[in-house]
Amino acid sequence: MNLTKAQFARIEKELCRRVNLPYPPPNGPYDVSKDATWTEAEEADFKIWLVKYLRKIPGLKLMRKTAIENWAGWIIFDFGWKISDGE
């Protein structure tokens, strides 16, 4: 199952909102390793939001929750912000 551009844009928008960056990025794509950081707690909270969002998508409603949680983990691994040191 692939996400549509609109669905992926919703995820990107939420990622940016959580670190106070404008969306869409004004100067091209953000560098997830440099442009923002978040704490482990913020990442965990985002994952909760992401799993709830993914479970609302019609093509994913029939997937088990654990499969969606795993997929959410990969999305965060690929597109999430770097964990900040010392927080």
C-alpha positions as CSV (number, residue, x, y, z in Angstrom):
1,M,0.0,0.0,0.0
2,N,1.4,3.4,-1.0
3,L,0.3,6.7,0.4
4,T,-1.1,9.3,-2.0
5,K,0.6,12.7,-2.4
6,A,-2.1,14.3,-0.3
7,Q,-1.8,11.8,2.5
8,F,2.0,12.1,2.6
9,A,1.7,15.9,2.5
10,R,-0.6,15.7,5.6
11,I,2.2,13.7,7.4
12,E,4.8,16.2,6.3
13,K,2.7,19.1,7.5
14,E,2.3,17.5,10.9
15,L,6.0,16.8,11.1
16,C,6.7,20.5,10.4
17,R,4.0,21.8,12.8
18,R,5.5,19.9,15.7
19,V,8.9,21.6,15.3
20,N,7.5,25.0,14.3
21,L,8.7,25.0,10.7
22,P,6.6,26.4,7.9
23,Y,5.0,24.0,5.5
24,P,5.5,23.8,2.6
25,P,9.2,24.5,3.1
26,P,10.0,27.9,1.5
27,N,13.4,27.0,0.2
28,G,13.0,23.4,-0.9
29,P,12.9,20.2,1.2
30,Y,14.1,20.3,4.8
31,D,17.2,18.4,5.9
32,V,15.8,16.1,8.7
33,S,19.3,15.8,10.2
34,K,20.0,19.6,10.4
35,D,16.9,21.7,10.2
36,A,15.1,20.6,13.4
37,T,15.3,18.2,16.3
38,W,12.8,16.7,18.7
39,T,12.9,14.7,21.9
40,E,12.2,11.0,22.2
41,A,8.9,11.9,23.9
42,E,7.9,14.2,21.0
43,E,8.7,11.5,18.6
44,A,6.7,9.0,20.5
45,D,3.7,11.4,20.6
46,F,4.0,11.9,16.8
47,K,4.0,8.1,16.3
48,I,0.7,7.9,18.3
49,W,-0.7,10.6,16.0
50,L,0.7,8.9,12.9
51,V,-0.8,5.5,13.8
52,K,-4.2,7.0,14.4
53,Y,-4.0,8.9,11.1
54,L,-2.9,5.8,9.1
55,R,-5.7,3.7,10.6
56,K,-8.2,6.2,9.1
57,I,-7.0,5.6,5.6
58,P,-9.4,3.3,3.8
59,G,-6.8,1.0,2.3
60,L,-5.1,0.5,5.6
61,K,-8.2,0.0,7.9
62,L,-8.0,-3.7,7.5
63,M,-4.3,-4.0,8.5
64,R,-3.5,-5.1,12.0
65,K,-2.5,-2.3,14.4
66,T,1.0,-3.8,14.9
67,A,1.6,-3.7,11.1
68,I,0.6,-0.1,11.0
69,E,2.8,0.7,14.0
70,N,5.7,-0.9,12.3
71,W,5.0,1.1,9.1
72,A,4.7,4.3,11.2
73,G,8.1,3.4,12.7
74,W,9.7,3.2,9.2
75,I,8.1,6.5,8.2
76,I,9.6,8.2,11.3
77,F,12.9,6.5,10.6
78,D,13.0,7.8,7.1
79,F,11.4,11.3,7.5
80,G,11.4,12.1,11.2
81,W,13.6,14.7,12.9
82,K,16.9,13.9,14.6
83,I,16.6,13.2,18.3
84,S,18.1,16.1,20.3
85,D,20.9,15.4,22.6
86,G,20.4,15.8,26.3
87,E,16.6,16.2,26.3
